[in-house]
Amino acid sequence: MTESGWRDIALLSLSWIAYFTLHSALASLLVKRWVAAAWPNLMPYYRLTFNILASLLLLPILWLSYNDPEPMLWQWQGIAAWLANGLALAAIFGFWLTFKSYDMQEFLGLRQLQSHVRKVEDQEHFHLSPFHRHVRHPWYFFGLILVWTRDMSLTTLLTSAIITLYFIVGSYLEEKKLLVYHGETYRRYMARVPGLIPLPWKSLSSEEGESFLAENKGHKTESS
């Protein structure tokens, strides 16, 4: 590889590290509480601004990752290509299905803006979609399928590896917040359901899922 190629790899690595560090910091309860204490009037805009900033900063890094596919390390061929693309399409369909299980107004930050919500905590209640009964982070799982079913150059392999590492670290940080929000119910859920990769022997039936939801609702009622 040429010297400029190594510089591109270094730039891409530093860009991903900076992006995920900033993303995790802005999503943390520590930063949210600091903003809420210093500028409470900004909190209704926080989630929407966070999503817009995360999307805009991601675009140039993705361009760096996929603009120049050389040198190629491997490409899916024949049946393997059909299987890889089929899995990617199934993952996209899975994303679409899970949208129905989220309050997208709250997720995007529109509800907080419309209702002038200044609370630091997320407003959406603990819920279990059909996918959440088999894996705690279905979006991360579908994301892993998407990144690892693509043809791989050196830059896309690096990107896939860094994204995978972030999903591992990010899910850990996210669950620290969820434990604050949902307490022992979520701790028991973590013990029953795998985090990133579904395992056939670790899942919840629909009846068990309803039991978790009822338990969490009872705890919320008692604490309010």
C-alpha positions as CSV (number, residue, x, y, z in Angstrom):
1,M,0.0,0.0,0.0
2,T,1.2,3.5,-0.8
3,E,2.0,6.2,1.8
4,S,-1.2,8.1,0.9
5,G,-3.2,4.9,1.4
6,W,-1.8,4.5,4.9
7,R,-2.7,8.1,5.6
8,D,-6.2,7.5,4.5
9,I,-6.5,4.5,6.8
10,A,-5.1,6.6,9.7
11,L,-7.6,9.4,8.9
12,L,-10.5,7.0,8.7
13,S,-9.6,5.4,12.0
14,L,-9.2,8.7,13.8
15,S,-12.5,9.9,12.3
16,W,-14.4,6.9,13.6
17,I,-12.8,7.1,17.0
18,A,-13.7,10.8,17.3
19,Y,-17.2,10.2,16.0
20,F,-18.0,7.4,18.5
21,T,-16.4,9.2,21.4
22,L,-18.5,12.3,20.7
23,H,-21.6,10.3,20.1
24,S,-21.2,8.4,23.4
25,A,-20.5,11.5,25.3
26,L,-23.5,13.4,24.1
27,A,-25.7,10.4,24.7
28,S,-24.5,10.0,28.3
29,L,-26.6,11.0,31.3
30,L,-23.6,13.0,32.6
31,V,-23.7,15.4,29.7
32,K,-27.5,15.5,29.5
33,R,-27.7,16.4,33.2
34,W,-25.0,19.1,32.8
35,V,-26.9,20.7,29.9
36,A,-30.2,20.4,31.8
37,A,-28.7,22.2,34.8
38,A,-26.8,24.9,32.8
39,W,-29.4,25.5,30.0
40,P,-32.7,23.9,30.9
41,N,-34.5,25.7,28.0
42,L,-32.3,23.8,25.6
43,M,-33.4,20.3,26.7
44,P,-36.5,20.1,24.5
45,Y,-34.2,20.5,21.5
46,Y,-31.5,18.1,22.8
47,R,-32.6,14.8,21.3
48,L,-33.5,16.3,17.9
49,T,-30.2,18.2,17.7
50,F,-28.3,15.1,18.8
51,N,-29.8,13.1,15.9
52,I,-29.2,15.7,13.3
53,L,-25.6,16.2,14.4
54,A,-25.0,12.4,14.5
55,S,-26.4,12.0,11.0
56,L,-24.4,14.9,9.5
57,L,-21.1,13.9,11.0
58,L,-21.6,10.3,9.9
59,L,-21.9,11.2,6.2
60,P,-18.2,12.2,5.5
61,I,-16.9,9.2,7.4
62,L,-19.1,6.8,5.3
63,W,-17.8,8.6,2.2
64,L,-14.2,7.9,3.3
65,S,-15.1,4.3,4.0
66,Y,-16.8,3.4,0.7
67,N,-15.6,6.0,-1.8
68,D,-12.4,4.1,-2.8
69,P,-12.8,0.3,-2.5
70,E,-9.2,-0.5,-3.4
71,P,-7.5,-2.7,-2.5
72,M,-10.3,-5.4,-2.4
73,L,-9.7,-8.2,0.2
74,W,-12.7,-10.3,-0.9
75,Q,-15.9,-10.2,-2.9
76,W,-18.9,-12.4,-2.5
77,Q,-19.4,-14.6,-5.6
78,G,-22.2,-16.9,-6.9
79,I,-24.4,-18.5,-4.2
80,A,-22.4,-16.7,-1.5
81,A,-23.3,-13.3,-3.0
82,W,-27.0,-14.3,-3.2
83,L,-26.9,-15.4,0.4
84,A,-25.0,-12.2,1.6
85,N,-27.4,-9.9,-0.2
86,G,-30.4,-11.9,1.0
87,L,-29.3,-11.5,4.6
88,A,-28.7,-7.8,4.0
89,L,-32.3,-7.4,2.6
90,A,-33.7,-9.4,5.6
91,A,-31.8,-7.1,8.0
92,I,-33.3,-4.0,6.3
93,F,-36.7,-5.6,6.5
94,G,-36.0,-6.3,10.2
95,F,-35.2,-2.6,10.7
96,W,-38.5,-1.7,9.1
97,L,-40.5,-4.1,11.3
98,T,-38.9,-2.8,14.5
99,F,-39.8,0.8,13.7
100,K,-43.4,-0.1,14.6
101,S,-42.3,-1.1,18.1
102,Y,-40.7,2.2,18.9
103,D,-42.2,5.6,19.6
104,M,-40.4,7.2,16.7
105,Q,-41.6,10.7,17.7
106,E,-39.8,10.3,21.0
107,F,-36.8,8.5,19.4
108,L,-36.3,11.4,16.9
109,G,-36.8,14.1,19.5
110,L,-40.0,15.6,18.0
111,R,-42.2,14.7,21.0
112,Q,-39.8,16.4,23.4
113,L,-39.8,19.5,21.2
114,Q,-43.6,19.6,20.8
115,S,-44.2,19.0,24.5
116,H,-41.3,21.1,25.8
117,V,-39.9,18.2,27.8
118,R,-37.0,19.2,29.9
119,K,-36.4,15.8,31.6
120,V,-33.0,14.1,31.1
121,E,-34.4,10.6,31.0
122,D,-36.0,9.1,27.9
123,Q,-39.7,9.3,28.0
124,E,-40.5,6.0,26.3
125,H,-41.5,3.2,28.6
126,F,-39.8,-0.2,28.8
127,H,-41.2,-2.4,26.0
128,L,-40.5,-5.7,24.3
129,S,-41.0,-6.0,20.5
130,P,-41.0,-9.6,19.1
131,F,-37.3,-9.1,18.2
132,H,-36.5,-7.9,21.7
133,R,-37.6,-11.2,23.1
134,H,-34.7,-12.8,21.3
135,V,-32.0,-10.1,21.4
136,R,-31.7,-7.0,23.5
137,H,-30.4,-4.8,20.7
138,P,-32.0,-5.8,17.5
139,W,-30.9,-2.7,15.6
140,Y,-27.3,-3.5,16.4
141,F,-27.8,-7.1,15.3
142,F,-29.3,-6.0,12.0
143,G,-26.5,-3.5,11.6
144,L,-23.8,-6.2,12.1
145,I,-25.5,-8.2,9.4
146,L,-25.4,-5.2,7.0
147,V,-21.7,-4.3,7.5
148,W,-20.4,-7.9,7.4
149,T,-22.3,-9.0,4.3
150,R,-20.7,-6.4,2.1
151,D,-17.7,-6.9,-0.2
152,M,-14.6,-6.0,1.8
153,S,-11.8,-3.6,0.9
154,L,-9.2,-2.6,3.5
155,T,-11.2,0.5,4.4
156,T,-14.6,-1.3,4.6
157,L,-13.0,-4.0,6.8
158,L,-11.6,-1.4,9.1
159,T,-15.0,0.3,9.2
160,S,-16.8,-2.9,9.9
161,A,-14.4,-3.8,12.7
162,I,-14.7,-0.4,14.4
163,I,-18.5,-0.4,14.1
164,T,-18.6,-3.9,15.6
165,L,-16.4,-2.7,18.5
166,Y,-18.6,0.3,19.0
167,F,-21.7,-1.8,19.1
168,I,-20.2,-3.8,21.9
169,V,-19.0,-0.8,23.9
170,G,-22.1,1.3,23.0
171,S,-24.5,-1.4,24.1
172,Y,-22.7,-1.6,27.4
173,L,-23.0,2.2,27.9
174,E,-26.6,2.2,26.8
175,E,-27.6,-0.5,29.2
176,K,-26.0,1.4,32.1
177,K,-28.7,4.0,31.4
178,L,-31.4,1.5,30.9
179,L,-30.6,0.0,34.3
180,V,-31.1,3.5,35.8
181,Y,-34.4,3.9,34.0
182,H,-35.8,0.4,34.6
183,G,-33.9,-1.1,37.5
184,E,-34.1,-4.8,38.5
185,T,-36.6,-5.6,35.7
186,Y,-34.0,-4.8,33.1
187,R,-31.3,-6.6,35.0
188,R,-33.4,-9.7,34.9
189,Y,-34.1,-9.2,31.3
190,M,-30.4,-8.9,30.6
191,A,-29.8,-12.3,32.3
192,R,-32.4,-14.0,30.1
193,V,-31.8,-12.5,26.6
194,P,-28.5,-12.1,24.8
195,G,-27.2,-8.6,23.9
196,L,-26.1,-8.6,20.2
197,I,-26.5,-12.1,18.7
198,P,-29.7,-14.1,19.2
199,L,-29.2,-17.6,20.8
200,P,-31.9,-20.2,20.3
201,W,-31.7,-21.3,23.9
202,K,-31.9,-17.8,25.4
203,S,-35.2,-16.0,24.5
204,L,-38.5,-15.1,26.1
205,S,-41.9,-16.4,25.2
206,S,-44.7,-13.9,24.5
207,E,-46.1,-14.8,28.0
208,E,-42.8,-14.1,29.7
209,G,-42.4,-10.8,27.8
210,E,-45.8,-9.7,29.1
211,S,-44.8,-10.6,32.6
212,F,-41.7,-8.4,32.3
213,L,-43.7,-5.5,31.1
214,A,-46.3,-5.9,33.8
215,E,-43.6,-6.1,36.4
216,N,-41.9,-2.9,35.1
217,K,-45.2,-1.1,35.0
218,G,-45.9,-2.1,38.6
219,H,-42.5,-0.7,39.7
220,K,-43.1,2.6,37.8
221,T,-46.5,3.0,39.6
222,E,-45.0,2.3,43.0
223,S,-42.2,4.8,42.4
224,S,-44.5,7.6,41.1
